[in-house]
Each structure stands twice: as structure tokens, then as C-alpha cells.
Amino acid sequence: MAELELKNINKQFGKVTVIPELSLDVADGEFVVLVGPSGCGKSTLLRMIAGLEEISGGEMLLDGQLANDLPPQRRDISMVFQSYALFPHMSARKNITFGPRIRGEGRDRIQERTKRAASILNLDAYLDRAPGQLSGGQRQRVAMGRSIVRDPKVFLFDEPLSNLDAKLRIAMRTEIKALHQKLGTTTVYVTHDQIEAMTMADRIVVMQGGRIEQVGAPLDLYDRPVNKFVAGFIGSPAMSFLPARYKAEGSGKAVFESGAELALGTIAAEDDQKVSIGIRPENYRVAPDGALSLRVEVIEPTGPETLVFGTMEGEPIRCVFRDRLEARPGDTLTLHAAPEHVHVFAADSGERLGP
């Protein structure tokens, strides 16, 4: 295991800067997830850590030692790719042991590590099968086994579940998290799926345009996003936003174009300032005296929940209710949101204003 430090690193391709100066510390044994939309720089950052992309500037420290110029094979870092990258003509066993064999490690040592990896990943019954005889999840476990036998200081995962179906993704993310709990190896994991990030990470790094927007524990980012981008990215279904003006009279409230008012409490905003009101889908409540009106367009019952899509104050809104609603498309629902569940952002900058 190892501590990983990135100090003001940047990446340029010719005259194009894809990652401006970026700093991040990953503690020994920590599971950190890099998340963001396509093109935000998360995979490029991971490849820089692995040594597959040159660091244009700044410093990368591994256990306090400068690693910028170390070739990939000397960084003691193992990477699991989105494509399994298995040799199709080799058995699962030979794929797992390929690295130790070409490094000339002893036979007994290789067998011991292979047995350990197969036991951890439940691969004992599949070691003699070729990749073509394995399911997608089994192939991904073989790719992970190939990393485990190296016993690296750091594990890197580059969207390893993207090629799996929805049910298998859920099972595999549980297995990867359980694997980390068993091994305790420092891990950096890249995904565009914020559900993976929320369920697996010790800390999440939200990226946009090569920059870090926010770093924190999953529930910290969920409960107190620093800006509108993070608020809209973390959470599924995504947070909805409504334009309003902040009125400081009384305890503070949002006033919408329709004249509807919603209590906010005191926030860091000026009277009559334009704001964006963010409410998570699960925080709406049906209430006869609610201040908000939702024009229902689509209803999606899932069994335990009812998803409702519609418009409110001219904006598309989605709500999640635990109750089985009797509403139909075209109906109007009167809704309420408690002040502690309302997020307020500046309309111009998107920065959080409160509560």
C-alpha cells in the first residue's frame, strides 16, 4: 500500500491544455473515485498516474518519492482497463500468471499468489477455461486477478464495468468494493457513473474540464454540493432546478415567477438576487397546501417507488415518491419541500449560497 500525492500536475497535448494545474492527495489504503462527464480528463489523469501518459508539469509522489520519470513497470502500480485485455489463446490461469512469469518469479511464489487471487475472486472453478468460455463478469475478475498477483502499491481502475449489463454491473461493483475491504490497497477508480461513485468510494473527486470541482465523502457531496454542476451530477435521478429571486424579508424565501413562495431560511444572498433553487427528486412531498405546482406529463411506477416527470415554473422536473400515486398525465400535483432539503445557488456563477 502507498500514499499518492499529485502536486500541481498538468497535461498538455501540443498547445492544448487538457488538465490545468491539479492537486490531489490519496491516503494509504483509501478508495478514491474520479467521476465526471465524458471528456473531463479523468481517464487522462489515471493514465498519468500509471505512467502511460507523460506528466507535462508538476509532481507525482508515491510514498513520498518523486515518480514523474519512472517507467510504468517501476511504479509498482497495477491497472485494470475497460476492455479486459486478456490473451484469448491463454487460459484464465495463464492470463493471471502472465506478468509474474515474464518477470521470472519463482514457480512456488506464482502458484501461491494465483491461488490467493482465485480464492478472493471466486475463480477456482474457471482457471483452466479460455476467455471465450467465460462470462463478462468472469473475464473482468480474471483481469482483476492479473492485477492482484502483482501485489501492487496502488490499484487503478479505468471504467472496468462499462461493458457489462446493468445487473452484472451491480454485482461487480459490490465485488470490487469487497475486494478493497479484503486487500486494503490504495485504489483510484474512474467512472462516469455517479451511482458507482456513490456506492464504492471513500472519497469522490468530481471533475469538469480537467479541473476538480469538489472532493469529499459521497454523502457530503450529496448533501452539500459546492456548486450547481456538482449538485446536478451527483444523485440519480438528478436534482431539478427552478429560477427564482431571493427575498430576505422574514426568515428568507424564494419567490418564483408565478408568484409562488418557498421558505428558505437565511442564506448568503442579497435581497432580490436571482437564484437557482435545487431540490432533489425524493425531497418533494405531496401536500394540499404546498407552494409548488407540478403539471404531470409521465408517470413511471417501479413497484417500491413512483417516478413522476412534468413541468414546474416552466422547467422540467422529476420527482420520486414512495407512495403509489393515483395521478394521471395532465393532472396537477401540489408539492412541498422542507427548507432543509432546498439548495440555493447563484443564478450567474452557480456557486452554492445555502442553506
C-alpha positions as CSV (number, residue, x, y, z in Angstrom):
1,M,0.0,0.0,0.0
2,A,1.1,3.6,-0.6
3,E,0.2,7.2,-0.3
4,L,-0.3,9.0,-3.6
5,E,0.3,12.8,-4.0
6,L,-0.4,14.9,-7.1
7,K,1.1,18.4,-6.8
8,N,0.1,21.0,-9.4
9,I,0.3,18.4,-12.2
10,N,-0.9,19.4,-15.7
11,K,-1.2,17.7,-19.1
12,Q,-0.8,19.3,-22.5
13,F,-1.2,17.8,-25.9
14,G,0.8,20.3,-28.1
15,K,-0.7,23.7,-27.4
16,V,-3.9,22.2,-26.0
17,T,-4.2,22.0,-22.2
18,V,-6.5,19.2,-21.1
19,I,-5.7,19.3,-17.4
20,P,-4.6,22.6,-15.9
21,E,-2.8,22.5,-12.6
22,L,-4.4,19.9,-10.4
23,S,-3.6,18.7,-6.9
24,L,-4.9,15.7,-5.0
25,D,-3.8,13.5,-2.1
26,V,-4.9,9.9,-1.9
27,A,-4.2,8.4,1.6
28,D,-2.7,5.0,2.2
29,G,-5.4,2.3,1.7
30,E,-8.1,4.8,0.5
31,F,-10.6,4.1,-2.3
32,V,-10.9,7.3,-4.4
33,V,-13.3,7.6,-7.3
34,L,-12.7,10.1,-10.1
35,V,-16.1,10.9,-11.7
36,G,-17.3,13.4,-14.3
37,P,-18.8,13.7,-17.8
38,S,-17.0,12.3,-20.9
39,G,-14.0,14.5,-21.8
40,C,-13.5,15.9,-18.2
41,G,-9.9,14.4,-18.0
42,K,-10.5,11.6,-15.5
43,S,-9.0,8.8,-17.7
44,T,-6.1,11.0,-18.8
45,L,-5.3,11.7,-15.1
46,L,-5.4,8.0,-14.4
47,R,-3.1,7.2,-17.3
48,M,-0.7,9.9,-16.0
49,I,-0.6,8.2,-12.6
50,A,0.0,4.8,-14.3
51,G,2.8,6.3,-16.4
52,L,1.0,5.7,-19.7
53,E,0.8,9.4,-20.3
54,E,3.7,11.8,-19.6
55,I,3.1,14.5,-16.9
56,S,3.6,17.8,-18.6
57,G,4.2,19.7,-15.3
58,G,4.0,19.4,-11.6
59,E,5.0,16.4,-9.4
60,M,3.6,13.0,-8.7
61,L,4.8,11.4,-5.4
62,L,4.4,7.8,-4.5
63,D,5.2,7.1,-0.8
64,G,7.0,10.4,-0.8
65,Q,9.2,9.6,-3.7
66,L,9.1,11.5,-7.0
67,A,7.7,9.2,-9.7
68,N,7.3,11.6,-12.7
69,D,10.1,9.9,-14.7
70,L,9.6,6.3,-13.5
71,P,8.5,4.0,-16.3
72,P,5.2,2.2,-15.7
73,Q,6.9,-1.1,-14.8
74,R,8.8,0.5,-12.0
75,R,5.9,2.4,-10.4
76,D,4.5,-0.7,-8.7
77,I,1.1,0.2,-9.9
78,S,-1.4,-2.1,-11.5
79,M,-4.2,-1.1,-13.8
80,V,-7.5,-2.7,-14.8
81,F,-8.8,-1.5,-18.1
82,Q,-12.3,-1.0,-19.5
83,S,-11.6,-3.7,-22.1
84,Y,-10.5,-6.9,-20.3
85,A,-7.2,-7.1,-22.4
86,L,-7.0,-10.8,-22.0
87,F,-5.0,-13.1,-24.2
88,P,-7.7,-15.1,-26.0
89,H,-5.4,-18.2,-26.6
90,M,-4.4,-18.5,-22.9
91,S,-6.4,-20.0,-20.1
92,A,-7.6,-17.8,-17.2
93,R,-4.7,-19.2,-15.1
94,K,-2.1,-18.3,-17.7
95,N,-3.6,-14.8,-18.1
96,I,-3.4,-14.2,-14.4
97,T,0.2,-15.5,-14.1
98,F,1.5,-13.9,-17.3
99,G,3.1,-10.9,-15.6
100,P,5.0,-12.9,-12.9
101,R,6.1,-15.4,-15.5
102,I,7.7,-12.9,-17.8
103,R,9.3,-11.2,-14.7
104,G,10.9,-14.6,-13.9
105,E,9.4,-15.0,-10.5
106,G,9.6,-18.4,-8.8
107,R,7.1,-21.1,-9.6
108,D,6.0,-21.6,-6.0
109,R,5.6,-17.9,-5.5
110,I,3.4,-17.7,-8.6
111,Q,1.3,-20.6,-7.6
112,E,0.8,-19.2,-4.1
113,R,-0.3,-15.8,-5.4
114,T,-2.6,-17.3,-8.1
115,K,-4.3,-19.5,-5.5
116,R,-4.8,-16.4,-3.3
117,A,-6.2,-14.3,-6.2
118,A,-8.5,-17.1,-7.4
119,S,-9.9,-17.6,-3.9
120,I,-10.5,-13.9,-3.4
121,L,-12.3,-13.6,-6.7
122,N,-14.1,-16.9,-6.7
123,L,-12.3,-18.1,-9.8
124,D,-11.1,-21.5,-8.7
125,A,-13.5,-23.4,-11.0
126,Y,-12.7,-21.3,-14.0
127,L,-8.9,-21.2,-14.1
128,D,-8.5,-23.7,-16.9
129,R,-11.1,-22.0,-19.2
130,A,-10.2,-19.8,-22.1
131,P,-11.6,-16.2,-22.0
132,G,-14.1,-17.1,-24.7
133,Q,-15.6,-19.7,-22.3
134,L,-16.2,-17.1,-19.6
135,S,-18.9,-14.5,-19.0
136,G,-18.2,-10.8,-19.0
137,G,-18.1,-10.7,-15.2
138,Q,-15.7,-13.7,-15.0
139,R,-13.4,-12.1,-17.6
140,Q,-13.3,-8.9,-15.5
141,R,-12.4,-10.9,-12.5
142,V,-9.6,-12.6,-14.4
143,A,-8.3,-9.1,-15.3
144,M,-8.5,-8.1,-11.7
145,G,-6.7,-11.3,-10.7
146,R,-3.9,-10.4,-13.0
147,S,-3.5,-7.2,-11.0
148,I,-3.8,-8.9,-7.6
149,V,-0.9,-11.3,-8.3
150,R,1.4,-8.3,-8.7
151,D,0.6,-7.2,-5.1
152,P,1.0,-3.6,-6.2
153,K,1.1,-0.4,-4.1
154,V,-1.8,1.1,-6.0
155,F,-4.7,-0.3,-8.0
156,L,-6.0,1.8,-10.9
157,F,-9.4,1.0,-12.5
158,D,-10.4,2.7,-15.7
159,E,-14.2,2.3,-16.1
160,P,-14.0,-1.5,-15.6
161,L,-17.7,-2.1,-15.6
162,S,-18.7,-0.2,-18.7
163,N,-19.0,-3.3,-20.9
164,L,-21.3,-5.2,-18.5
165,D,-25.1,-5.3,-18.4
166,A,-26.9,-3.5,-15.7
167,K,-27.4,-6.5,-13.3
168,L,-23.8,-7.6,-13.6
169,R,-22.6,-4.1,-13.0
170,I,-24.3,-4.0,-9.7
171,A,-22.8,-7.4,-8.7
172,M,-19.3,-6.5,-9.9
173,R,-19.2,-3.1,-8.1
174,T,-20.1,-5.0,-4.9
175,E,-17.3,-7.5,-5.6
176,I,-14.7,-4.7,-6.2
177,K,-15.7,-2.9,-3.0
178,A,-15.4,-6.2,-1.1
179,L,-12.0,-6.8,-2.7
180,H,-10.8,-3.5,-1.5
181,Q,-12.0,-4.2,2.0
182,K,-10.0,-7.5,2.0
183,L,-6.8,-6.2,0.5
184,G,-6.8,-2.6,1.7
185,T,-4.7,-1.5,-1.3
186,T,-4.8,2.2,-2.3
187,T,-7.2,2.5,-5.2
188,V,-8.1,5.1,-7.7
189,Y,-11.2,4.3,-9.8
190,V,-12.5,6.1,-12.8
191,T,-16.2,6.1,-13.9
192,H,-18.8,8.3,-15.5
193,D,-21.5,6.6,-13.5
194,Q,-22.1,8.5,-10.3
195,I,-24.0,5.6,-8.7
196,E,-20.8,3.6,-8.9
197,A,-19.0,6.5,-7.3
198,M,-21.5,6.9,-4.5
199,T,-21.7,3.3,-3.6
200,M,-18.0,2.4,-3.8
201,A,-15.9,5.4,-2.8
202,D,-14.3,6.6,0.5
203,R,-14.0,9.9,-1.3
204,I,-15.3,11.2,-4.6
205,V,-13.4,13.6,-6.9
206,V,-15.9,15.4,-9.2
207,M,-14.1,16.7,-12.3
208,Q,-15.2,19.0,-15.1
209,G,-13.0,20.5,-17.9
210,G,-9.8,19.0,-16.4
211,R,-10.4,20.7,-13.1
212,I,-11.6,19.4,-9.7
213,E,-14.9,20.8,-8.7
214,Q,-15.3,19.2,-5.3
215,V,-13.7,16.4,-3.3
216,G,-15.4,14.7,-0.3
217,A,-17.2,11.7,1.1
218,P,-20.1,10.6,-1.0
219,L,-22.8,11.8,1.4
220,D,-21.0,15.1,1.9
221,L,-21.2,15.8,-1.8
222,Y,-24.8,14.7,-1.9
223,D,-25.9,16.8,1.0
224,R,-23.8,19.9,0.4
225,P,-22.6,20.3,-3.2
226,V,-20.4,23.3,-3.7
227,N,-22.0,24.4,-6.9
228,K,-24.8,23.7,-9.4
229,F,-22.6,21.4,-11.5
230,V,-21.9,19.0,-8.6
231,A,-25.5,19.2,-7.4
232,G,-26.8,18.2,-10.8
233,F,-24.2,15.5,-11.4
234,I,-24.4,13.7,-8.1
235,G,-27.7,11.9,-7.5
236,S,-30.0,9.7,-9.6
237,P,-32.4,10.9,-10.8
238,A,-30.7,14.2,-11.0
239,M,-31.5,17.3,-9.0
240,S,-34.0,19.7,-10.6
241,F,-33.5,23.5,-10.7
242,L,-36.0,26.3,-10.6
243,P,-35.3,30.0,-11.3
244,A,-36.4,32.4,-8.6
245,R,-35.5,35.6,-6.6
246,Y,-34.4,35.6,-3.0
247,K,-36.4,37.8,-0.7
248,A,-34.7,38.5,2.7
249,E,-37.9,39.5,4.4
250,G,-38.9,37.4,7.4
251,S,-36.7,34.3,7.6
252,G,-35.9,34.4,3.9
253,K,-37.8,32.9,0.9
254,A,-37.7,32.2,-2.8
255,V,-40.2,33.9,-5.0
256,F,-41.0,32.3,-8.3
257,E,-42.2,33.9,-11.5
258,S,-45.7,32.5,-10.9
259,G,-45.8,34.3,-7.5
260,A,-45.4,31.1,-5.5
261,E,-43.2,31.3,-2.4
262,L,-40.9,28.8,-0.8
263,A,-39.4,29.2,2.7
264,L,-35.6,29.0,2.6
265,G,-34.2,30.4,5.9
266,T,-31.2,32.8,6.0
267,I,-28.7,32.3,3.2
268,A,-25.6,34.2,1.8
269,A,-27.6,36.1,-0.8
270,E,-28.7,39.7,-1.3
271,D,-32.3,40.8,-1.3
272,D,-33.9,40.3,-4.7
273,Q,-30.9,38.4,-6.0
274,K,-31.5,36.0,-8.9
275,V,-31.0,32.4,-7.6
276,S,-31.4,28.8,-8.8
277,I,-33.4,26.6,-6.4
278,G,-32.3,23.0,-6.4
279,I,-34.5,20.2,-5.0
280,R,-33.7,16.5,-5.2
281,P,-36.5,14.3,-6.7
282,E,-37.0,12.4,-3.4
283,N,-37.4,15.5,-1.3
284,Y,-40.7,16.6,-2.9
285,R,-43.8,15.8,-0.8
286,V,-47.5,15.9,-1.9
287,A,-49.3,18.4,0.2
288,P,-52.7,20.1,-0.2
289,D,-51.2,23.4,1.0
290,G,-47.9,23.1,-0.9
291,A,-46.4,26.1,-2.6
292,L,-45.3,24.3,-5.7
293,S,-47.4,23.0,-8.6
294,L,-46.3,20.2,-10.9
295,R,-48.0,19.6,-14.2
296,V,-47.8,15.8,-14.6
297,E,-46.6,14.5,-18.0
298,V,-45.3,11.0,-17.5
299,I,-45.7,8.5,-14.6
300,E,-43.4,5.5,-14.2
301,P,-44.3,3.1,-11.4
302,T,-41.4,0.8,-10.4
303,G,-43.0,-1.0,-7.5
304,P,-41.3,0.4,-4.5
305,E,-41.3,3.9,-6.0
306,T,-43.3,6.1,-8.4
307,L,-41.3,8.3,-10.7
308,V,-43.2,11.4,-11.9
309,F,-42.0,13.7,-14.8
310,G,-43.6,17.0,-15.5
311,T,-43.1,20.8,-15.6
312,M,-42.9,23.3,-12.7
313,E,-42.4,27.0,-13.2
314,G,-41.8,26.2,-16.9
315,E,-38.9,23.9,-16.1
316,P,-38.7,20.1,-16.5
317,I,-39.0,18.4,-13.1
318,R,-38.7,14.8,-11.9
319,C,-40.0,13.5,-8.6
320,V,-39.6,10.2,-6.8
321,F,-42.4,9.2,-4.4
322,R,-42.6,6.2,-2.1
323,D,-46.4,6.2,-2.4
324,R,-48.3,4.7,-5.2
325,L,-50.0,7.8,-6.7
326,E,-53.4,7.9,-8.4
327,A,-52.3,10.8,-10.6
328,R,-52.5,10.7,-14.4
329,P,-50.8,12.7,-17.1
330,G,-52.4,16.1,-17.3
331,D,-53.1,16.3,-13.6
332,T,-51.6,18.9,-11.3
333,L,-49.8,17.9,-8.1
334,T,-49.4,20.4,-5.3
335,L,-46.0,19.8,-3.7
336,H,-43.9,21.0,-0.7
337,A,-40.2,20.8,0.0
338,A,-38.8,21.4,3.5
339,P,-36.2,24.3,3.8
340,E,-33.5,21.8,4.9
341,H,-33.9,20.0,1.6
342,V,-33.7,23.1,-0.6
343,H,-30.4,24.0,-2.1
344,V,-29.8,27.6,-3.3
345,F,-27.2,28.6,-6.0
346,A,-26.3,31.9,-7.5
347,A,-28.0,32.2,-10.9
348,D,-24.9,33.6,-12.6
349,S,-21.9,31.7,-11.1
350,G,-23.7,28.5,-10.0
351,E,-21.9,28.7,-6.6
352,R,-23.7,27.5,-3.5
353,L,-25.4,30.2,-1.4
354,G,-27.0,28.0,1.2
355,P,-28.5,26.8,3.4
